[in-house]
Amino acid sequence: MPPDIKVGIDWGSASANQGGTGVYVRSIAEGWRNAGRSFAQLSGRPAGTMDHGGKSALSRIANGLRDIAWIQAGLSRAARKANCNVLFCPAFLSPVLPSLPTVVTVHDVGFLRNPRHSDALYRRYISLSMSMSLRRVSAVITVSNFSKSEIVRLLAVPESKVHVVHNACSAAFTTAAPAGSDEAVLSGRGIRKPYLLSVGTLEPRKNLRSLLDAFALVRSRGHANLRLVLAGARGWGYDDLLRRVSKPDIAPFVTLTGFLPEHELAALYRQAQALVFPSLYEGFGIPVLEAMACGCPVLAGRVASIPEVAGDAALLVETVDTTAIADGITRLLQSPELRAGLREAGPRQSSRFSWARTADETWAVVAAAAATTNMQGLRHD
């Protein structure tokens, strides 16, 4: 293994993504920096070009073309110019013909499992690009055992080439808040208790329409003072969600905060009745860990990676069933003992995951790739 390793990170996903992928790459970079690792943040594409929820088809095509030019030509060139000897691509895409050993993180394959939940142009682009690039990368990292099984099965990547390195949550969610600070955050955002919290990009795969319908059903069951807070940036398909939020049965009781900084999000977790995370598909599910770290009870779907991440510290339900979601919420609201048990179990479960460990394990995979001499990478001959 080379004694001196310098990693080039495709930094576009860190600047363009406010969701889990952005948290992932920024957290790994922080871990490497704290450990004295040598790396370069390579950024040559305009921030936001990976946004597949653009305002028009023309803008999405233009963004896609810029993204292709950066990943397929500019990225490797920038890595060599920065004297890097290995490339780390943390957000699905990597050069089809890499000139350096390359490691790519594939967080999930939701674009294949649930094609109707993503923009068609983005889906075609990422499917074609990955089908070619994964043949030649030195290694693939993914964030859960569930995602590994999906990648091996659906993308035909050899199992030995896929390494599971779990995500974690920021220390901001385990730090005690100064007295009165949570109330100040809620007041500043116009949020009144009691409320349920949902966290994540506002897009179809998060199953928020079902959550809104379940919320209306719970309110009709005698919880008329209950409110719902949706915290997250707007994603593809947001307009359909907005139409549901605007209906009079729930409109006065739903707050959309947009993307929140970590200290505000932690305050919302701590004061919520529960996090409700009814996503239909996740490669990991960072909000589940964040909520647990804050001692917030979690209701989530019994799907994909969620049972792996949540363990026995969450109430899991069938999220394809709106009534099941409503029944789970009702059970939480009516059982102080259940909420107390989840508040106690959550921090223990979240402490099993650490960004420092994620950074170290990722570095180990990247360092091994730097030692490889076979630039042909993965083959499917």
C-alpha positions as CSV (number, residue, x, y, z in Angstrom):
1,M,0.0,0.0,0.0
2,P,1.4,3.4,-0.9
3,P,2.8,5.2,2.1
4,D,1.7,8.6,0.8
5,I,-1.9,8.8,-0.3
6,K,-3.8,11.9,-1.5
7,V,-7.4,11.4,-2.3
8,G,-9.3,13.6,-4.7
9,I,-13.0,14.0,-3.6
10,D,-15.7,15.0,-6.1
11,W,-16.9,17.9,-4.0
12,G,-19.9,18.9,-6.2
13,S,-22.3,16.7,-4.2
14,A,-21.2,18.5,-1.0
15,S,-22.0,22.0,-2.3
16,A,-25.1,21.0,-4.3
17,N,-26.9,18.6,-1.9
18,Q,-28.6,19.6,1.3
19,G,-29.9,16.1,2.0
20,G,-28.2,12.9,3.1
21,T,-25.6,12.7,0.4
22,G,-24.3,16.2,1.2
23,V,-24.2,15.3,4.9
24,Y,-22.3,12.1,4.0
25,V,-19.5,13.7,2.0
26,R,-19.0,16.6,4.4
27,S,-18.9,14.3,7.4
28,I,-16.3,12.1,5.8
29,A,-14.1,15.0,4.8
30,E,-14.3,16.4,8.4
31,G,-13.3,13.0,9.7
32,W,-10.3,12.8,7.4
33,R,-9.3,16.3,8.2
34,N,-9.4,15.6,12.0
35,A,-7.3,12.4,11.4
36,G,-4.7,14.3,9.4
37,R,-5.5,12.5,6.1
38,S,-4.4,14.1,2.8
39,F,-7.2,14.9,0.4
40,A,-8.3,17.6,-2.1
41,Q,-11.8,18.9,-2.6
42,L,-12.3,18.9,-6.4
43,S,-15.1,21.1,-7.6
44,G,-15.5,22.1,-11.2
45,R,-19.2,21.8,-11.9
46,P,-21.6,24.6,-10.9
47,A,-23.4,23.9,-7.6
48,G,-26.8,22.3,-8.2
49,T,-26.1,20.6,-11.5
50,M,-27.1,17.3,-9.8
51,D,-30.5,18.7,-9.0
52,H,-32.8,16.4,-11.1
53,G,-35.8,18.4,-10.0
54,G,-35.0,21.5,-12.1
55,K,-37.7,24.0,-13.1
56,S,-37.8,22.9,-16.8
57,A,-36.7,20.0,-19.0
58,L,-34.3,22.4,-20.8
59,S,-32.6,23.4,-17.5
60,R,-32.3,19.7,-16.5
61,I,-30.7,18.8,-19.8
62,A,-28.3,21.7,-19.5
63,N,-27.4,20.7,-16.0
64,G,-26.9,17.1,-17.0
65,L,-24.6,18.0,-19.9
66,R,-22.4,20.1,-17.5
67,D,-22.4,17.3,-15.0
68,I,-21.3,14.8,-17.7
69,A,-18.5,17.1,-18.8
70,W,-17.2,17.5,-15.3
71,I,-17.4,13.8,-14.2
72,Q,-16.2,12.3,-17.4
73,A,-13.4,14.8,-18.2
74,G,-12.9,17.5,-15.7
75,L,-12.8,15.4,-12.5
76,S,-9.9,13.1,-13.4
77,R,-8.0,16.0,-14.8
78,A,-8.5,18.1,-11.6
79,A,-7.4,15.1,-9.5
80,R,-4.1,14.7,-11.4
81,K,-3.5,18.5,-11.3
82,A,-3.9,18.3,-7.5
83,N,-1.4,15.4,-7.4
84,C,-4.0,12.9,-6.1
85,N,-3.3,9.2,-6.6
86,V,-6.9,7.9,-6.0
87,L,-10.3,9.3,-6.7
88,F,-13.3,9.2,-4.3
89,C,-16.7,9.8,-5.9
90,P,-19.3,10.0,-3.0
91,A,-22.5,10.4,-5.0
92,F,-23.3,7.5,-7.4
93,L,-21.4,8.8,-10.5
94,S,-17.7,8.3,-11.5
95,P,-15.7,8.5,-14.7
96,V,-16.5,5.8,-17.3
97,L,-12.8,5.6,-18.2
98,P,-11.0,6.5,-15.0
99,S,-7.3,7.4,-15.2
100,L,-6.8,6.9,-11.5
101,P,-8.0,4.1,-9.1
102,T,-11.5,5.1,-8.3
103,V,-13.9,4.4,-5.4
104,V,-17.6,5.3,-5.8
105,T,-20.4,5.4,-3.2
106,V,-23.7,4.1,-4.4
107,H,-26.2,5.0,-1.6
108,D,-29.2,3.1,-3.0
109,V,-30.8,2.0,-6.2
110,G,-34.1,3.7,-5.7
111,F,-34.1,5.0,-9.2
112,L,-34.4,1.3,-10.4
113,R,-36.7,0.0,-7.6
114,N,-39.2,2.9,-7.8
115,P,-38.7,4.6,-11.2
116,R,-41.9,6.7,-10.9
117,H,-40.4,8.5,-7.9
118,S,-37.6,10.2,-9.8
119,D,-37.4,12.5,-12.8
120,A,-37.2,10.5,-16.1
121,L,-34.3,12.3,-17.6
122,Y,-32.2,11.9,-14.4
123,R,-33.1,8.2,-14.2
124,R,-32.0,7.5,-17.7
125,Y,-28.8,9.4,-17.3
126,I,-27.7,7.9,-14.0
127,S,-28.7,4.4,-15.1
128,L,-26.6,4.6,-18.3
129,S,-23.7,6.2,-16.6
130,M,-23.5,3.7,-13.7
131,S,-23.9,0.7,-16.0
132,M,-20.7,1.8,-17.7
133,S,-18.7,3.2,-14.8
134,L,-19.2,0.5,-12.3
135,R,-17.4,-1.9,-14.6
136,R,-14.2,-0.1,-14.1
137,V,-14.1,1.3,-10.6
138,S,-11.7,-0.3,-8.1
139,A,-14.4,-0.6,-5.4
140,V,-17.9,0.3,-4.5
141,I,-19.0,1.6,-1.1
142,T,-22.6,1.5,0.1
143,V,-24.2,2.5,3.3
144,S,-26.2,-0.6,4.5
145,N,-26.3,-4.3,4.0
146,F,-29.7,-3.8,2.4
147,S,-28.2,-1.5,-0.2
148,K,-25.3,-4.0,-0.9
149,S,-27.8,-6.7,-1.6
150,E,-29.7,-4.4,-4.0
151,I,-26.5,-3.3,-5.8
152,V,-25.3,-6.9,-6.3
153,R,-28.6,-8.1,-7.5
154,L,-29.8,-5.1,-9.7
155,L,-26.5,-3.7,-11.0
156,A,-24.6,-7.1,-11.3
157,V,-21.6,-5.9,-9.3
158,P,-19.5,-8.7,-7.8
159,E,-20.3,-9.0,-4.1
160,S,-16.5,-8.9,-3.3
161,K,-16.3,-5.4,-4.7
162,V,-19.0,-3.9,-2.6
163,H,-18.1,-2.6,0.9
164,V,-20.6,-1.7,3.5
165,V,-19.7,1.4,5.5
166,H,-22.6,2.7,7.6
167,N,-23.6,6.3,7.9
168,A,-24.0,8.1,11.3
169,C,-25.4,11.4,12.7
170,S,-23.7,14.6,13.6
171,A,-22.5,15.4,17.2
172,A,-25.0,18.3,17.0
173,F,-27.7,15.8,17.8
174,T,-26.1,14.5,20.9
175,T,-25.1,17.8,22.4
176,A,-27.2,19.2,25.3
177,A,-29.0,22.4,24.4
178,P,-28.8,25.6,26.6
179,A,-31.9,26.2,28.7
180,G,-34.6,27.9,26.7
181,S,-32.9,27.5,23.3
182,D,-35.4,24.9,22.0
183,E,-38.3,27.2,22.8
184,A,-36.6,30.1,21.0
185,V,-36.2,28.0,17.9
186,L,-39.8,26.9,17.9
187,S,-41.0,30.4,18.5
188,G,-38.9,31.7,15.7
189,R,-40.3,29.2,13.3
190,G,-43.9,29.7,14.4
191,I,-44.2,26.1,15.6
192,R,-46.7,25.2,18.4
193,K,-46.7,22.0,20.4
194,P,-47.8,19.3,20.3
195,Y,-46.5,18.3,16.9
196,L,-45.2,15.4,14.8
197,L,-42.0,15.9,12.9
198,S,-41.0,14.6,9.4
199,V,-37.5,15.3,8.1
200,G,-36.2,14.8,4.6
201,T,-36.2,16.2,1.1
202,L,-39.8,16.8,0.0
203,E,-40.1,14.3,-2.8
204,P,-42.4,11.4,-3.7
205,R,-40.3,8.5,-2.3
206,K,-40.6,10.0,1.2
207,N,-44.3,9.0,1.0
208,L,-45.4,12.4,2.5
209,R,-48.9,12.3,0.9
210,S,-49.6,9.2,2.9
211,L,-48.3,10.9,6.0
212,L,-50.5,13.9,5.4
213,D,-53.6,11.6,4.9
214,A,-52.6,9.7,8.1
215,F,-52.2,13.0,10.0
216,A,-55.7,14.1,9.0
217,L,-57.1,10.7,10.1
218,V,-55.3,11.0,13.5
219,R,-56.7,14.5,14.1
220,S,-60.2,13.2,13.4
221,R,-59.7,10.6,16.1
222,G,-59.6,13.1,18.9
223,H,-56.2,14.7,18.5
224,A,-57.5,18.0,17.0
225,N,-54.7,20.1,18.6
226,L,-52.0,18.0,16.9
227,R,-49.8,19.7,14.3
228,L,-47.3,18.5,11.7
229,V,-43.9,20.0,10.8
230,L,-42.3,19.0,7.5
231,A,-38.6,19.9,7.6
232,G,-36.6,19.6,4.4
233,A,-35.7,21.2,1.1
234,R,-38.0,21.0,-1.9
235,G,-37.3,18.1,-4.2
236,W,-38.6,16.7,-7.4
237,G,-42.4,16.4,-7.4
238,Y,-42.9,19.0,-4.7
239,D,-45.9,20.7,-6.4
240,D,-48.1,17.6,-5.9
241,L,-47.3,17.6,-2.2
242,L,-48.0,21.3,-1.9
243,R,-51.5,20.8,-3.4
244,R,-52.3,18.2,-0.6
245,V,-50.9,20.5,2.1
246,S,-53.1,23.3,0.9
247,K,-56.4,21.4,1.4
248,P,-58.5,22.9,4.2
249,D,-58.6,19.7,6.4
250,I,-54.9,20.1,7.3
251,A,-53.6,23.4,5.8
252,P,-53.8,25.4,9.1
253,F,-52.0,22.7,11.0
254,V,-49.0,21.9,8.8
255,T,-45.7,23.9,8.8
256,L,-43.1,23.6,6.1
257,T,-39.8,24.9,7.4
258,G,-37.5,24.3,4.4
259,F,-34.0,23.1,5.0
260,L,-32.9,23.7,8.6
261,P,-29.4,24.0,10.1
262,E,-28.5,21.2,12.5
263,H,-29.0,23.2,15.8
264,E,-32.5,24.1,14.8
265,L,-33.3,20.6,13.6
266,A,-32.0,19.1,16.9
267,A,-34.4,21.5,18.8
268,L,-37.3,20.3,16.7
269,Y,-36.4,16.6,17.4
270,R,-36.2,17.2,21.1
271,Q,-39.6,18.9,21.4
272,A,-41.5,16.6,19.0
273,Q,-44.0,14.0,20.1
274,A,-42.3,11.8,17.5
275,L,-40.5,11.6,14.2
276,V,-42.7,10.0,11.6
277,F,-40.5,8.7,8.8
278,P,-42.8,6.8,6.3
279,S,-40.3,6.6,3.4
280,L,-41.0,3.9,0.9
281,Y,-37.3,3.3,0.1
282,E,-34.0,4.3,1.8
283,G,-30.4,3.3,1.4
284,F,-29.9,4.3,5.1
285,G,-32.1,6.9,6.7
286,I,-30.0,9.4,8.6
287,P,-33.0,11.2,10.2
288,V,-33.9,8.1,12.1
289,L,-30.5,8.2,13.8
290,E,-30.7,11.9,14.4
291,A,-34.1,11.6,16.1
292,M,-32.9,8.7,18.2
293,A,-29.8,10.6,19.3
294,C,-32.0,13.5,20.5
295,G,-34.3,11.1,22.4
296,C,-37.2,11.6,20.0
297,P,-39.5,8.6,19.6
298,V,-39.4,7.3,16.0
299,L,-42.2,5.8,13.9
300,A,-40.8,4.5,10.6
301,G,-41.5,2.0,7.8
302,R,-40.7,-1.6,8.0
303,V,-39.0,-1.3,4.6
304,A,-35.5,-1.3,2.9
305,S,-32.7,-0.3,5.3
306,I,-34.8,1.1,8.1
307,P,-35.0,-2.1,10.3
308,E,-31.2,-2.4,9.9
309,V,-30.7,1.2,11.1
310,A,-33.4,1.4,13.7
311,G,-33.0,-2.0,15.4
312,D,-35.5,-2.4,18.2
313,A,-35.5,1.3,19.1
314,A,-38.3,2.4,16.8
315,L,-42.0,1.6,16.1
316,L,-42.1,0.1,12.6
317,V,-45.2,0.0,10.5
318,E,-46.3,-0.8,7.0
319,T,-46.0,2.5,5.3
320,V,-47.8,1.5,2.1
321,D,-50.9,1.6,4.3
322,T,-52.2,5.0,5.4
323,T,-54.3,3.5,8.1
324,A,-51.3,1.6,9.5
325,I,-49.4,4.9,9.7
326,A,-52.3,6.5,11.5
327,D,-52.7,3.6,13.8
328,G,-49.0,3.7,14.7
329,I,-49.2,7.5,15.4
330,T,-52.3,7.0,17.5
331,R,-50.6,4.3,19.5
332,L,-47.6,6.5,20.2
333,L,-49.7,9.5,21.2
334,Q,-51.9,7.3,23.6
335,S,-49.0,5.5,25.2
336,P,-46.6,7.5,27.4
337,E,-44.9,4.3,28.3
338,L,-44.2,3.4,24.7
339,R,-42.8,6.9,24.0
340,A,-40.7,6.8,27.2
341,G,-39.2,3.4,26.2
342,L,-38.3,4.7,22.7
343,R,-36.8,7.8,24.2
344,E,-34.5,5.6,26.3
345,A,-33.7,3.1,23.6
346,G,-33.0,5.6,20.8
347,P,-29.7,7.1,22.1
348,R,-28.3,3.7,22.7
349,Q,-29.1,2.6,19.1
350,S,-27.7,5.8,17.6
351,S,-24.5,5.5,19.5
352,R,-23.6,2.3,17.6
353,F,-22.9,4.6,14.6
354,S,-20.1,7.1,14.3
355,W,-18.9,9.5,11.5
356,A,-15.4,9.0,12.8
357,R,-15.7,5.3,12.2
358,T,-17.4,5.9,8.9
359,A,-14.5,8.1,7.8
360,D,-11.8,5.6,8.9
361,E,-13.5,2.7,7.2
362,T,-14.0,4.7,4.0
363,W,-10.3,5.7,4.1
364,A,-9.4,2.0,4.4
365,V,-11.3,1.1,1.2
366,V,-9.9,4.1,-0.7
367,A,-6.3,3.4,0.5
368,A,-6.6,-0.2,-0.7
369,A,-7.9,1.1,-4.1
370,A,-4.8,3.4,-4.3
371,A,-2.6,0.3,-4.2
372,T,-4.3,-1.4,-7.1
373,T,-2.5,-1.7,-10.5
374,N,-5.4,-3.0,-12.4
375,M,-7.1,0.0,-13.9
376,Q,-9.7,-2.1,-15.7
377,G,-11.7,-2.3,-12.4
378,L,-14.9,-4.3,-12.5
379,R,-15.7,-6.5,-15.4
380,H,-18.7,-8.4,-16.4
381,D,-17.2,-10.5,-19.1
